[in-house]
């Protein structure tokens, strides 16, 4: 597998460096670049800035500033080729004097429907509202799902309510309305979820935020969302008790709806630019 090229931001420029697997990842973000165009880059930038700002700077000798992150993002934009599909990941390594890094990776192919598997314990993440600290754990959880024949692991809270996927956001359709977990659950602020909800609203469709257990989603059409893949429909779901959750099957109608949202997501893609204010 090609893990891409790794760069460190030093003195206002990106320089190739060897990747250090021992470094603890403090904050990370990633987005799809297809033919030089990207969705919601500003939102990814703001989420990354917010994650860095939430760290304890008394333990962070770099004390990286907002303007430096903006310079870093602009250097990343210039680094990414205008041709092909790319999935860069920006990283902040706390405790380093020069903590900003980027991994330039080729994006994998667009995937279709996916199988879900629920973790049989409450959400094990330490800091679920910041992307980065639990990324290694979430990758392990996805690999555990793959051992069970699934593509994504579903995380539940200590009351059994659905939170999100290990590396994705979950939404579902019920009675013609698009639903997603509400603020009673602690989920990572998903940029793709915001985009999909905005598209639904533009189409005049009802959207709701609700608290739901996996059993309460029986009969629902379930979507898996991510910046890389956009929208994928869940074709099956092995629940936390080891039994199948009877979600709506993939059909011609549901496939048509996924394709319609995917088209509208692609229409959101623009040449990358940054508002530094």
C-alpha positions in Angstrom: 0.0 0.0 0.0 1.2 3.5 -0.8 1.0 5.7 2.3 1.9 8.8 0.3 4.5 11.5 0.9 5.0 13.3 4.2 5.9 16.9 4.6 6.6 19.2 7.6 5.9 23.0 7.5 9.1 24.8 8.3 9.9 28.5 7.9 6.9 29.1 5.8 7.4 26.1 3.4 6.7 22.4 3.2 9.7 20.1 3.3 9.7 16.3 2.8 10.5 14.4 6.0 10.5 10.8 7.2 7.3 9.9 8.9 7.6 9.1 12.6 5.1 6.4 13.7 5.9 7.1 17.4 4.4 10.6 17.3 1.0 11.0 18.9 -1.4 12.7 16.6 -3.1 15.6 18.3 -5.4 17.0 15.5 -6.0 15.9 11.9 -8.2 16.7 9.0 -8.6 15.4 5.4 -10.6 16.0 2.3 -11.1 14.8 -1.2 -9.4 16.6 -4.1 -10.7 15.5 -7.5 -9.3 17.2 -10.6 -8.1 20.1 -8.5 -11.5 20.8 -7.0 -12.6 20.3 -3.3 -15.8 20.6 -1.2 -16.0 22.9 1.8 -12.2 23.4 2.2 -13.0 26.4 4.4 -15.0 24.2 6.8 -12.1 21.7 7.0 -9.7 24.6 7.8 -12.0 26.0 10.5 -12.4 22.6 12.1 -8.7 22.1 12.1 -8.1 25.5 13.7 -10.7 24.8 16.3 -9.1 21.5 17.2 -5.7 23.1 17.6 -7.2 25.9 19.7 -8.7 23.4 22.1 -5.4 22.0 23.1 -3.6 23.0 26.3 -1.0 25.5 25.1 0.8 25.5 28.4 2.0 22.0 27.4 2.5 23.0 23.8 5.8 24.8 23.2 5.0 25.6 19.6 2.0 27.9 20.5 1.1 27.8 16.8 -0.9 30.8 15.7 -4.0 31.1 13.5 -2.0 32.9 10.7 0.6 30.2 10.7 -2.1 27.6 10.1 -3.5 29.6 7.3 0.0 29.9 5.7 0.3 26.1 6.1 -3.1 25.4 4.4 -2.1 27.6 1.5 1.1 25.7 1.1 -0.8 22.4 1.2 -3.2 23.8 -1.5 -0.2 24.6 -3.7 1.3 21.1 -3.1 -1.7 19.1 -4.3 -1.6 18.2 -8.1 -4.4 19.6 -10.2 -4.9 16.2 -11.9 -6.1 13.0 -10.4 -7.8 12.1 -7.1 -6.0 13.0 -3.8 -6.9 12.6 -0.2 -4.4 14.8 1.8 -4.3 14.7 5.6 -3.1 17.7 7.6 -1.8 17.0 11.0 -0.9 18.8 14.2 1.7 17.1 16.4 1.4 18.6 19.9 4.6 19.1 21.8 6.8 19.9 18.8 8.4 23.2 18.0 7.3 22.8 14.3 4.1 20.8 14.7 2.3 21.1 11.3 2.5 18.2 8.8 0.7 17.0 5.7 0.5 13.5 4.2 -0.2 13.6 0.5 -2.1 10.5 -0.4 -3.8 9.3 -3.6 -7.5 8.8 -3.0 -8.9 5.3 -3.4 -11.7 4.6 -5.9 -15.3 5.5 -5.2 -17.0 2.7 -3.4 -20.6 1.5 -3.4 -22.9 0.1 -0.7 -21.4 -0.9 2.7 -21.9 -3.3 5.5 -22.1 -2.1 9.1 -21.1 -3.8 12.3 -21.8 -2.4 15.8 -19.1 -2.4 18.5 -20.4 -4.5 21.4 -19.3 -1.9 24.0 -19.8 1.8 24.6 -17.8 4.4 22.6 -14.2 3.8 23.7 -12.8 7.1 22.3 -11.1 9.6 24.7 -11.8 12.8 22.8 -14.5 12.1 20.2 -15.3 15.8 19.3 -11.7 16.5 18.0 -10.5 14.7 14.9 -7.0 13.3 15.5 -6.4 11.9 19.1 -8.5 8.8 18.5 -7.8 8.3 14.8 -5.5 5.3 15.4 -8.2 3.7 17.6 -10.9 4.4 15.0 -8.8 2.7 12.3 -8.4 -0.3 14.6 -12.2 -0.4 15.1 -12.7 -0.3 11.4 -10.3 -3.2 10.9 -12.2 -5.1 13.6 -15.4 -4.5 11.6 -13.7 -5.9 8.6 -12.8 -9.1 10.5 -16.6 -9.5 11.0 -17.2 -9.1 7.3 -18.2 -5.4 7.5 -16.9 -2.2 6.1 -17.5 0.2 9.0 -17.8 0.0 12.8 -20.8 1.7 14.4 -20.2 3.4 17.8 -22.9 3.4 20.4 -23.1 5.5 23.7 -23.5 3.9 27.1 -27.3 3.9 26.7 -27.1 2.1 23.3 -27.9 5.1 21.2 -26.2 5.4 17.8 -23.4 8.0 17.6 -21.6 7.6 14.3 -19.2 5.3 12.4 -15.6 4.9 13.5 -14.5 7.0 10.4 -17.8 8.3 9.2 -21.1 9.9 10.0 -24.4 8.0 10.0 -27.8 9.3 8.8 -31.0 7.6 7.9 -34.3 8.1 6.2 -37.6 7.6 8.1 -41.0 8.4 6.7 -39.5 10.6 4.0 -37.4 12.7 6.4 -33.6 12.6 6.8 -32.5 12.0 10.4 -29.2 12.0 12.3 -28.1 11.7 15.9 -28.9 14.8 18.0 -26.9 16.6 20.6 -27.7 14.0 23.3 -24.9 12.0 21.6 -21.3 13.1 21.4 -20.2 13.0 17.7 -17.5 14.6 15.6 -18.8 17.6 13.8 -19.2 16.2 10.3 -18.7 18.5 7.3 -20.3 16.0 4.9 -23.3 15.6 7.3 -23.8 19.4 7.1 -23.6 19.3 3.3 -26.1 16.5 3.0 -28.6 18.1 5.4 -28.2 21.4 3.4 -28.9 19.5 0.2 -32.0 17.9 1.7 -33.3 21.3 2.8 -32.7 22.7 -0.6 -34.8 19.9 -2.1 -37.6 20.7 0.3 -37.1 17.5 2.4 -37.6 17.4 6.1 -34.6 16.9 8.3 -34.5 15.9 12.0 -32.0 15.3 14.7 -33.1 12.5 17.0 -31.7 10.1 19.6 -32.1 6.5 18.4 -30.8 3.0 19.2 -29.8 0.6 16.5 -33.0 -1.4 17.0 -35.1 1.7 16.4 -33.6 2.1 12.9 -35.1 -1.1 11.6 -36.8 -0.4 8.3 -34.8 2.8 7.8 -32.5 3.5 4.8 -29.1 4.1 6.4 -26.4 6.2 4.8 -22.7 6.3 5.7 -21.1 9.7 5.0 -17.5 10.8 4.7 -15.5 13.5 2.9 -13.7 10.8 0.9 -16.7 8.7 -0.2 -19.5 11.2 0.1 -22.7 9.0 0.4 -22.8 5.2 0.7 -25.9 3.2 1.5 -25.7 0.5 4.2 -26.7 -2.9 2.7 -26.7 -4.8 6.0 -26.0 -4.2 9.7 -24.8 -6.7 12.3 -25.9 -5.3 15.6 -24.1 -5.1 19.0 -26.0 -8.2 20.2 -24.8 -10.3 17.3 -28.1 -10.2 15.4 -29.0 -8.5 12.1 -30.7 -5.1 12.2 -33.4 -5.2 9.5 -32.6 -2.0 7.8 -34.1 -1.1 4.4 -32.4 -3.0 1.5 -30.6 -1.4 -1.4 -33.1 -0.8 -4.2 -33.4 1.0 -7.5 -35.2 3.9 -5.7 -32.6 4.2 -2.9 -29.7 3.9 -5.4 -31.2 6.7 -7.4 -31.5 8.9 -4.3 -27.8 8.2 -3.4 -26.7 9.1 -6.9 -28.8 12.3 -6.8 -27.1 13.4 -3.5 -23.7 12.4 -4.9 -24.2 14.6 -7.9 -25.1 17.6 -5.8 -22.1 17.0 -3.5 -19.9 17.1 -6.6 -21.5 20.3 -7.6 -20.3 21.8 -4.4 -16.6 21.3 -5.4 -14.6 24.4 -6.3 -11.1 25.4 -6.9 -9.4 25.5 -3.5 -9.2 28.8 -1.8 -9.0 30.1 1.8 -10.6 32.9 3.7 -8.0 33.9 6.3 -10.3 36.2 8.3 
